[in-house]
Amino acid sequence: MEIVRNILLIKLRHLGDVLLVTPVIAILKEKYPDAQITALVNAGTEGVLKGNPLLAKVITYDRRTKEFFFVKRYAKELGFLLSLRRGFYDLSIDFTGGDRAALASFISGAAYRIGKKMRHKGFFKKQILYNQCVQLSNRHVVLQNMELLKPLGIAEEGSQPINYAVNFCIPEDVKEKMKRVLFPNTDKLIHVHPVSRWFFKCWRDDYMAECISALICEGYKVVVTSAPDEKEIKRVNSILSFVEKITPHSYRNMVMRLDGKTSIEELSQISSMSMLFFGVDSAPMHIAASVGTPVLALFGPSGAFNWGPWDNDEPPLAQYTKRNGIQISGRHTVIQRNWDCVPCGCDGCDGSKLSKCLYDITPDEVLPIIFEKLRAL
């Protein structure tokens, strides 16, 4: 390939998906130290890349464009795509696999374009928009992202060690702010993020409440977070109403509510200051892992071998080697049923938006693992 001056990385997905691309940014910067790297992500996900010193720019796509009427929508879509040509990119890598990302890669004008090999998805013959399509294996997303660098001569095997670390850069002003917000509750702090944007990934409210109550009755301070979405906050209200019912009054001030009140950067600092992150399969789970906080996550229909919390200090090929069940990867633990149907990748059982495999897990199973992890810290 000719000299690479400008690189465009495309990930039009959700927060956790974007964060798991950060190892690739570091690897590309090492191979092309003089290149300017730009990331194209959905609006609302750029927070996980904010402050990353290896990026020259982050461009956001406003998904609300899809809500416009036909003419206005396509005028805005076209205008956005054409604006990418002003980046004069030499190389684009699409980590998304969708139609819009493929068009963005092509219209960017990059001379060399890499994408995923996708069968029967999107518009006809989409693959011709790339110079090179890579067939991805079924393993952790961090390693799948790495596979897209193979056409550049960057392989996992080789004489040079590769840094697979998922990194979240927390601004210094955010660190200081959250220290003030959490003071004096900074000792024996547990970060609980009990919800996900997809409720089929959520545990039973009363079960989550039982674990929170057990933690605070043992002297731990719990900070509860969620996204600002009204449905998530309502779910937290339900969980904490159960906590009030089952917890002695003297312990109730051990719970600090920050649900819907933090930015992504602030949420990451909460995790960084905590002994443990406890929650479900979600973007905050990945954020907590990226800042080095031990994670205990409950998994339902998703595969931990694809989406488990990534341990930056664990050998890549040693992480989440089983199909399901309880798995430990370095400092992180995933609790999941070992049923034949798990993981199914479905949004709940039989269209119910509830995952029986997740609801079947009980606090009696979870709490001993939580306290064992805490004792080991």
N, C-alpha and C positions, 0 to 999 in steps of 0.2 A: 504494500500500500504506500502511496505517496505521503508526504509530510502531513501529519494530522494537527491542525491548529485549533479547530472548533468541533466539539463533540456534543451531540444532543442525546440525552437519555429520556425515554418516554415511559411513564408509569401512571396511566390514568385509572387508578383504582383507589383503594381506601388507605387510611393512615398506616396500618400495620404493613400493608403491601409496599408502600413507599419506603418505610423505614428499613425494610429488609433488602433494599437495593443499595444501602450505604456501603457495604463491603466492596461492591463493584466500583463505586466512585473512587475509593482509595486505590484499588488495583489499577484502574485506568490512569489515575494521576501518576502512579509510579511508572507505568509504561510510557506515558506521554506527559512528562513533567512540564512542558511548555504549553500544553494545550489548555484552552478554556473549556470548561465543562458546564453545560447548561442542563437543568432538569425541567421537564414538562410534566406537571402533575395537576390533578383536579384541585380546584379552589377548596380550601378548607383542610387540605392535607399538607400544605407547605410548611406547617409548623414543625414537623419532624426533621426538616432539612434546614430550618432557619439557624444561622450561625455556623453552618458547616463550612470550614475554611477552604475546603477543596473545590467548592462550587463557585463559579463566576456569577451565575444567575439562576434564579428559579422562576419559570413562567407558569402561570396558572390558567387552567381552562375552567370557565364558569359553566357548571352543569345546568344552571337555570336556563341556559340558551335553549335547551330541549323543550321548554314549556312555551316558547313563543309560537305564534302562528307561522304557517309554512314559509311564506316569503321572507319574513323578518328573521326566522330561525336560520334559513339557509344563507341569507345574506351575512349574518353574523358568523356562522360557521366558516363560510368561505373567506371572510375578512380575517378571521383568526388564523386560519391555515396559511393564507398568503403572507401574513405578518411573519411567519416562521422563516421565510426565505431571507429576511434581512439579517438572519444570524450567520449566513454564509458557512454552513456546517460542512465539514468534510466527512463526518461519520455520524450515523444515527443508529441507536440500538433501542428497539421496541421491546420492553419487558411486559407489555400489556396483552397483546394478541387480539385486540378488538379492531373493528373497522375504522373507527375514528383515529386510533393511534397509527394504524397502517397508512392512512391517508396523510397524517401529519408527517410521518417519516418520509414518505415519497415527495410531498409538496415542499418539504424543507429544503430540497435541492441537494441534500447530502450525496456525495458521489458514491459512498459505500453505505449500504443499509442492511442491518441484521434484524431478523425477527424470528418468532417462534413458528415452527411447523404446526399448523392447526388444520385438522380435517373437518370438513363439513361445517365450518363456523364462519359466519359473515358472508359478505358478498362473493360472488363467483370469481375465481382466479385471483383472490386477494394476494396470494403468495408472490405474484409477479411484481408486486410493488417493492419487494426486497431484492437485494443482490444475493443474499444468503439466508436460508431458513434452517433453523436448528431443531432437531427432534429432541425434546426434553425427556429426561427420565423421571420416574415417579419417586422422588425423594424430597428432602427439605427444600423449601423455596430458596433459601440462601444458596444452596448448591445448584439449583435449577438456574438461578440468575447467573451463576458463574459459568454454566455451560454455554451461555450466549456469547461468551468471550472467546470460545474456541476458534472461530474463524480469524481472529486477530493473532493467533499463535499463543494465546494465553491458556494454558491447560492446568488442571489441578495437579497432575504429576509433573515432576521436574526437579532440577537440582536446587532451585530457589524456593524457599518457604513462602507461602502465600498467607496474607493476613485476612482472615474471614470475619473480623470483628464487625458487629453491628453497632454503630455509634450514634448516640444522640448528644448533641452539643448543647449544654444548658448555659444560657447567658449568665454572667456574674450578677447582674442586677436582679435576675429572677431568683438566684440562690439566696441573696440577701433578703429579698422580700419574703420568701417562704419561711426563712428562719424566724422572721419577725411574726408572721402569721401563726406559725405552729408553736412558738414559744409560750409557755415553758414545756409544752407537750412533745419534747424531742427525744425523751428517753423511753426506751421500750415501746417504740412506735411501730404499729402494723398498718400497712396501707391495704384497704379492702376496696376493690372495685367490683361490685357484685353483679353488674349488668353489662349487656352488650347491645349494640344497635339492633341485633337480630335476637329476638326473645327465645328462639329455639336453641340458643346457646346458653340460656340462663338456667340456673338451678332453682329449686323451690324456695320461695321467700322465707318460709318458716325454718327451713334447714339452714339457710344462710344466716338468719337471725340467731339460731341456736349456736352457731360457731362464733359469731361476734360476741354474744353474751358470755360464752365460755372464756374467750380471750380476755375480756375486760374484768371478769371475775377472778382471773389469775394475775391481775395487775398490769396488763398490757393496755396501752392507749391506742385506740383505733381511729383512723381518719378515713371517712367514707367519701368516695368520689363517684361521679358519673359525668356523662356528656350533658350539655344544657338542654337536650331534647326533653320535651314535656313528658313523654312516655317513660323515659328512663328515670326522671325525677319522681314520677308517680310510683314507679316500682321500688325506688329507694324508700319512699314514704311507707310503703307496705312492709318492707323488711324491718325498718326501724320501729314501726308500731308493734311488731312481734317482739323486738328486743325489749321494749318498754314493759310488755306484759310478763316476760319471763325473767327479767333481771331485777335483783334487789335495787331499791331506789338509790342507795348510797354509791352504786357503781355507774349510774347512768351518765354522769359527767365525764366519763372516760371515753365517750364517743364524740368525735368532732365531725360535723357535717360540712363538707365542701362540695357536695354534689351540684353540678351545673355551674360552679363558681370559679373554675380554674381554666386557664389556657393550657394548651398541650405542654408548653415549657414548664409551667407551674406544676402540672401533674407529674411531670418527670422528676422534678426536684422533690416532691413528696415521696416518690418511690426511692429516690436516692438517699433520703434521710431515714428511711424505714428499715427495720430489721428484716421484714418479710413483706412480699406482695402476695395477697390471697384474693383469688377471683376466678373468673371464667375466661374462656378463649376469647380474647379481645385485643384491640390495639394497645390499650394500656398495659396489658400483660407483656407484649413485645417491648414496650418502652421501658418497663421495669427491668426486664432482662438486659436491655442494652446499657443501662446505667449500673449494672453489676449487682442489683438487688436479688436475693434468692426469691424464686417464684414457686408458689404452689397453685396450680391451675386445674380446674375441672373441665374436662373435655367431653363432648357428646358426639355429634355426627361428624366432626372434623378429624382428620388424621394427624396425630402428633408428629408422625414421620415427615409430614409436609409443613405443619404449622406450630410445632411445639416451641416454647420459649428457648431462644438460642443462647447457649453458654459460650461467651467469647473465649474462655480459657480451655474449653473441651475440644479434643480433636474432632474435626468436622464429620468424619465417617463413623464416629462412635456415638453420635447423637440420635436418639430415638430409632433404634434398630428393629423394634417390634411393631407389629401391625396395630395392636391395641393393648389395653391393660394398663396397669400402673408402671410408669417408666421414670427413671432418674437419668438426667443428663447434667453432670457436674453439680452445680448448686441448685438446679431446678427439678421439680417433680410434677408430673402430669398424672392425674387420677382419671381413669377411664374404664368403662366396662370392657371385658374381653369377650363380648358376645360375637357370634359369627357375622351379624349384620353391621358391626361397628368396625371402621367408620363407614357410613353410608353416603355422606355428603348431602343428605336431604335436609330440607328446612322443617324438621319435625317428622313425627310418625304419621303416616296416612293423611298428610295435609293438615294436621292439627296445630302446627307451629309449636308443639311441645315434644321434647325428645325423651322417650321412656328410658333410654339408656342413661341419661343424665339424672332424671328424677329418681332413678333406682338407687343412686349413690346416697348413703345416709351420713349424718353427722358422726355417728358412732365409728364409721370408717375413716372419716376425714380428720377428726380432731386428734387422734393419736399421732397421725402423720404430721400435722401442724406442730404439735408440741415437741415431737421428736426433732423436727428441723430447728425449732427455736432453741432447744437444749444444746444442739450441736453448734450453734453460732457463738 
